[in-house]
Amino acid sequence: MKIRPLKDRVVVKYSEEDMEKTAGGLYVPDVAKEKPSKGTVTAVGSEVKEVKTGNTVLFDKYTGSKIKLEDVEYLIVKEEDLLGIID
């Protein structure tokens, strides 16, 4: 299943760089983990100007709409709500 975003929307796949253990050696359960604030762009709408598929982007943890397809979590966000592109 693919997602095709409309207009100025961008689909971002969350980064897999979650830490499993704290610096003190404690394990953090999945339900207590915060979602990362960066991810990889998997699709862009027709009006998106600066972001391309494959870019790694930063976003605020409270922005966009979260969806889950085939056990993978994605975020659909407006291009203007992205904070930056990581080179």
C-alpha positions in Angstrom: 0.0 0.0 0.0 1.3 3.4 -0.9 0.4 6.9 0.3 0.2 9.7 -2.2 0.1 13.0 -0.4 -2.0 15.9 -1.8 -0.8 19.5 -2.5 1.8 20.7 0.1 1.8 17.5 2.2 4.8 15.3 2.9 4.9 11.7 4.1 7.7 11.0 6.6 8.7 7.6 7.9 9.9 7.8 11.5 13.7 7.3 12.1 14.7 3.9 13.5 17.3 5.4 15.8 15.4 4.8 19.0 17.5 4.2 22.1 16.7 1.0 24.0 18.6 1.8 27.2 19.1 5.0 29.2 22.6 6.2 30.2 22.0 4.8 33.7 21.4 1.3 32.2 17.6 1.3 32.5 15.5 -0.1 29.7 12.7 2.1 28.5 9.4 0.3 27.5 8.0 1.0 24.1 5.0 2.7 25.5 7.1 5.3 27.3 9.3 6.2 24.3 8.8 9.5 22.6 8.7 9.3 18.8 11.8 10.7 17.1 11.7 14.2 15.7 13.4 13.2 12.5 12.6 10.9 9.7 12.9 10.1 6.0 10.6 11.6 3.4 8.9 8.8 1.5 6.5 10.8 -0.7 5.7 14.5 -1.5 2.7 16.3 -2.8 2.5 18.1 -6.2 3.0 21.6 -4.6 6.0 20.7 -2.4 9.0 22.9 -3.4 12.0 22.3 -1.1 11.8 18.7 0.1 12.4 15.6 -2.0 11.8 11.9 -1.5 14.8 10.5 0.4 15.6 13.7 2.4 16.0 13.3 6.2 13.9 16.0 7.8 13.3 17.5 11.3 9.9 18.1 12.7 8.2 19.1 15.9 6.9 16.1 17.9 3.4 17.5 18.0 3.0 18.3 14.3 1.2 16.4 11.6 -1.1 13.4 11.5 0.3 10.0 12.5 -0.8 6.9 10.6 0.3 3.3 10.7 0.4 1.1 7.5 1.7 -2.5 7.5 3.2 -2.0 11.0 5.2 1.1 9.9 4.5 4.5 11.4 4.3 7.5 9.2 3.7 11.2 9.7 1.8 13.3 7.2 2.8 16.9 7.6 2.6 20.2 5.7 5.9 21.2 4.1 5.8 24.6 6.0 5.7 22.6 9.3 9.0 20.9 8.7 11.9 22.5 10.6 14.8 21.6 8.4 16.6 19.1 6.1 19.6 17.2 7.4 22.4 17.0 4.9 
